[in-house]
Amino acid sequence: MTVATALAPAARRNRLLGLLRRYPLLSYFLIAYAFTSAYDLLVLARFPDAPSFPRDFGPSLAALVLTAATAGTPGLKRLLRRLALWRVPVGWYLFVLLGIPAIYVLGLLLVPGTLASFTPPSSVGWLLFPGVLGFVGTLVIGGPLFEEPGWRGFALPRMQTRWGPLAGTLLLGVLWATWHFTEYLTSPDFAATNGGGLTPRAAGVLVLSAISFSVIMTWVFNHTRGSVLLAILVHTAINWSQLVTSGLFPAAGTNEEGPLVTFGLTALVLVLVTRGRLGYAWAGGEASAGSAEIGAAERALA
């Protein structure tokens, strides 16, 4: 074995690491999409009874790989700290637990016949499910726990630094929505609750909803020092609201267009009131806390 042959694997690894560091966002989305699409099309399409939640590992896996490549062990520790960043003003928890469901219900009330179909909970047990257990189940296997370390933990800070809070958020919303598209092909439940199938109308509602949600989540994220935990909770509250209201208002079912109106208006108000900054700090030419940390770590490893 020659010296050149012996060094070849190390050289290939260094080239790959260099590419990941040079194109962190592109690499992140390629890995997230590839993992999830592969699971959807190679596993769920062939084995419909397989659990669907492993598809959500894609964003987290990509975040861990790219954080390790661009910021090393210190970066991974920072990401984990932001996952557990719970010490934020109580008002943000109230917004998540009360404000998000309220916005969702207001949207459903725009659907004809919704209010007349109101069905009060049948027993105290409803508080357990779909109450507390429904919320926890939605958090763990409904997407938020494994998606948000990627979308808001890894991608958002870098996209805000590169394109600014508004443009970065809008782009992330589009990419977040399109990441879901293969789920239409493999999950009847997802298709049933999102327009019935991958039609132009359903895709449009999904994309606009994801953009609206993303604006709200960026606003919360930037005001809570980059707390990925709060992003997870906002995502959970949105999904859980659909679960709960489908039973409370049968006439509306899983209607997405009514909530799109109220969440879209909420997002628009936030953009106008914050002048597109969404709580992103520019003082002294520095980004918000999470973005500044990430930028410093990546420059150190460059």
C-alpha positions in Angstrom: 0.0 0.0 0.0 1.4 3.4 -1.0 1.2 6.5 1.1 -1.2 8.0 -1.4 -3.5 5.0 -1.1 -3.4 5.1 2.7 -4.3 8.8 2.8 -7.1 8.6 0.2 -10.0 7.8 2.6 -8.9 10.7 4.9 -8.7 13.0 1.9 -12.2 12.0 0.8 -13.5 12.6 4.4 -11.8 16.0 4.5 -13.4 17.0 1.1 -16.8 16.0 2.3 -16.4 17.9 5.6 -15.2 20.9 3.6 -18.3 20.8 1.4 -20.6 20.5 4.4 -18.9 23.5 6.0 -18.9 25.5 2.8 -22.6 24.8 2.0 -24.2 24.2 5.4 -27.8 25.2 4.5 -27.8 23.4 1.2 -26.4 20.3 2.8 -28.9 20.5 5.7 -31.9 20.5 3.4 -30.5 17.8 1.1 -30.0 15.5 4.1 -33.4 16.3 5.7 -35.3 15.8 2.4 -33.4 12.7 1.4 -33.9 10.9 4.7 -37.6 11.7 4.9 -38.3 11.0 1.3 -36.5 7.7 1.4 -38.5 6.6 4.5 -41.8 7.7 2.9 -41.2 6.1 -0.5 -39.1 3.0 0.5 -40.7 2.1 3.8 -44.2 3.6 4.2 -45.2 3.1 0.6 -44.3 -0.6 0.8 -45.3 -1.2 4.4 -48.4 1.0 5.2 -48.6 -0.3 8.8 -45.0 0.9 9.6 -44.9 3.8 12.1 -44.9 7.1 10.3 -43.0 9.3 12.9 -39.5 8.1 11.9 -39.9 10.3 8.8 -39.6 13.2 11.2 -36.1 12.2 12.1 -34.8 13.8 8.9 -34.6 17.4 10.1 -33.0 16.5 13.4 -30.5 14.1 11.8 -29.5 16.7 9.3 -29.2 19.3 12.1 -26.9 17.0 14.2 -24.7 16.2 11.2 -24.3 19.7 10.0 -23.9 21.2 13.5 -21.1 18.7 14.2 -19.5 19.5 10.9 -19.7 23.3 11.2 -19.5 23.9 14.9 -18.1 20.7 16.4 -18.9 19.5 19.9 -19.4 23.0 21.3 -22.0 23.6 18.7 -23.8 20.4 19.6 -23.8 21.4 23.2 -25.3 24.8 22.3 -28.0 23.2 20.3 -28.9 20.9 23.1 -29.0 23.8 25.6 -31.4 25.7 23.3 -33.6 22.6 23.2 -33.9 22.9 27.0 -34.1 26.6 27.2 -37.3 26.9 29.3 -36.6 30.0 31.4 -38.5 32.6 29.4 -41.2 35.0 30.5 -44.5 33.2 31.4 -46.4 35.2 28.8 -44.8 33.2 26.0 -46.2 30.0 27.6 -49.6 31.6 27.8 -49.4 32.5 24.2 -48.6 28.9 23.2 -51.2 27.2 25.4 -54.0 29.8 25.1 -53.2 32.1 22.2 -52.5 29.5 19.5 -55.7 27.5 20.2 -57.7 30.7 20.3 -56.4 31.7 16.8 -57.2 28.3 15.5 -60.8 28.3 16.9 -61.4 31.8 15.5 -60.4 30.5 12.1 -62.7 27.6 12.3 -65.6 29.9 13.3 -65.3 31.4 9.8 -66.4 28.0 8.4 -70.2 28.0 7.9 -72.0 25.8 10.4 -69.1 25.4 12.8 -70.5 27.2 15.8 -73.9 25.4 15.5 -72.1 22.0 15.5 -70.4 22.7 18.8 -70.3 19.4 20.8 -69.3 19.9 24.4 -66.8 17.3 25.9 -68.7 14.2 27.0 -66.8 13.5 30.2 -64.0 14.6 32.5 -61.8 12.0 30.8 -61.7 14.3 27.8 -59.2 16.5 29.7 -56.8 13.5 29.7 -57.4 12.6 26.0 -57.4 14.5 23.7 -56.3 16.9 26.5 -53.0 16.3 28.3 -52.2 13.0 26.7 -53.1 14.3 23.2 -50.8 17.2 23.7 -47.9 15.0 24.8 -48.5 12.5 22.0 -48.6 15.3 19.4 -45.3 16.6 20.8 -43.5 13.3 20.7 -44.8 11.5 17.7 -46.7 14.2 15.8 -43.7 16.0 14.4 -42.6 18.9 16.6 -40.0 17.1 18.8 -38.0 15.8 15.9 -38.6 18.5 13.3 -37.9 21.7 15.2 -34.3 21.0 16.3 -33.7 21.2 12.5 -36.1 23.8 11.2 -35.8 26.3 14.0 -32.7 25.0 15.8 -30.3 24.8 12.8 -31.8 26.4 9.7 -33.6 29.5 11.0 -30.6 31.2 12.7 -28.5 30.7 9.7 -31.2 31.9 7.3 -31.9 35.0 9.4 -28.2 35.8 9.4 -27.9 35.3 5.6 -31.2 36.8 4.3 -32.7 38.6 7.2 -35.6 37.6 9.5 -38.4 38.1 7.0 -37.0 36.7 3.8 -35.3 33.8 5.8 -38.6 32.9 7.5 -40.6 33.0 4.3 -38.1 30.7 2.5 -38.0 28.4 5.4 -41.8 28.2 5.5 -41.9 27.2 1.8 -39.2 24.5 2.3 -40.9 23.2 5.5 -44.1 22.8 3.5 -42.6 21.1 0.5 -40.8 18.7 2.8 -44.2 17.3 3.7 -45.3 16.6 0.1 -44.2 13.0 -0.1 -46.4 12.4 3.0 -49.4 12.9 0.7 -48.4 9.8 -1.2 -47.9 7.5 1.8 -50.2 8.7 4.7 -54.0 8.6 4.2 -54.4 10.4 7.5 -52.2 13.3 6.5 -53.9 13.6 3.1 -57.4 13.5 4.8 -56.5 16.3 7.1 -54.7 18.4 4.5 -57.0 18.9 1.6 -57.6 15.2 0.8 -54.6 14.8 -1.5 -51.8 16.5 -3.3 -53.8 18.9 -5.4 -52.8 22.5 -6.3 -55.3 23.9 -3.8 -54.2 21.6 -1.0 -50.6 22.3 -1.7 -51.3 26.1 -1.8 -53.1 25.9 1.6 -50.2 23.9 3.1 -47.5 26.3 1.8 -49.4 29.4 2.9 -50.1 27.9 6.3 -46.5 26.9 6.8 -45.4 30.4 5.9 -47.9 31.9 8.4 -46.8 29.4 11.2 -43.2 30.2 10.4 -43.6 33.9 10.9 -45.2 33.4 14.3 -42.6 30.8 15.3 -39.8 33.1 14.3 -41.3 35.9 16.3 -41.5 33.6 19.4 -38.0 32.2 18.8 -36.4 35.6 18.5 -38.1 36.9 21.7 -37.1 33.8 23.7 -33.3 33.9 23.1 -33.5 31.3 20.4 -35.4 28.7 22.5 -36.0 25.6 20.4 -38.2 24.3 23.2 -40.7 27.2 22.6 -40.6 26.5 18.9 -41.5 22.9 19.6 -44.3 23.9 21.9 -45.8 26.3 19.3 -45.6 23.6 16.6 -47.3 21.2 19.1 -50.0 23.7 20.0 -50.9 24.2 16.3 -51.2 20.4 15.6 -52.9 19.7 18.9 -55.5 22.4 18.2 -56.6 20.6 15.1 -56.9 17.4 17.0 -59.1 18.9 19.7 -61.3 21.1 17.6 -62.1 18.4 15.1 -64.1 16.8 18.0 -65.5 20.0 19.4 -66.7 21.4 16.0 -67.6 18.4 13.8 -69.0 20.6 11.0 -65.6 22.1 10.5 -63.8 18.8 10.8 -60.2 19.3 9.9 -60.8 22.4 7.8 -57.5 24.2 7.1 -58.7 27.2 5.2 -60.4 29.0 8.1 -57.4 28.8 10.4 -55.2 29.8 7.4 -57.1 33.2 7.4 -56.6 33.9 11.1 -53.0 32.6 11.3 -52.2 34.5 8.1 -53.6 37.7 9.5 -51.7 37.2 12.7 -48.5 36.7 10.7 -49.2 39.8 8.6 -49.8 41.9 11.7 -46.5 40.7 13.3 -44.6 41.6 10.1 -46.2 45.1 10.0 -45.8 45.8 13.7 -42.1 44.7 13.8 -41.3 46.1 10.3 -40.3 42.7 9.2 -37.7 42.2 12.0 -39.9 39.7 14.0 -37.9 40.4 17.2 -34.5 39.9 15.5 -31.9 42.1 17.2 -29.6 44.2 15.0 -28.1 46.4 17.6 -24.4 46.9 17.2 -24.5 45.0 13.9 -25.0 41.7 15.6 -27.6 39.1 15.1 -29.9 37.7 17.7 -28.3 35.6 20.5 -28.7 32.2 18.8 -27.5 33.4 15.4 -24.5 35.3 16.8 -23.4 32.2 18.7 -23.7 30.0 15.6 -21.8 32.5 13.4 -18.9 32.8 15.8 -18.6 29.0 16.1 -18.6 28.5 12.4 -16.0 31.2 11.8 -13.8 29.5 14.4 -13.9 26.2 12.5 -13.5 27.8 9.0 
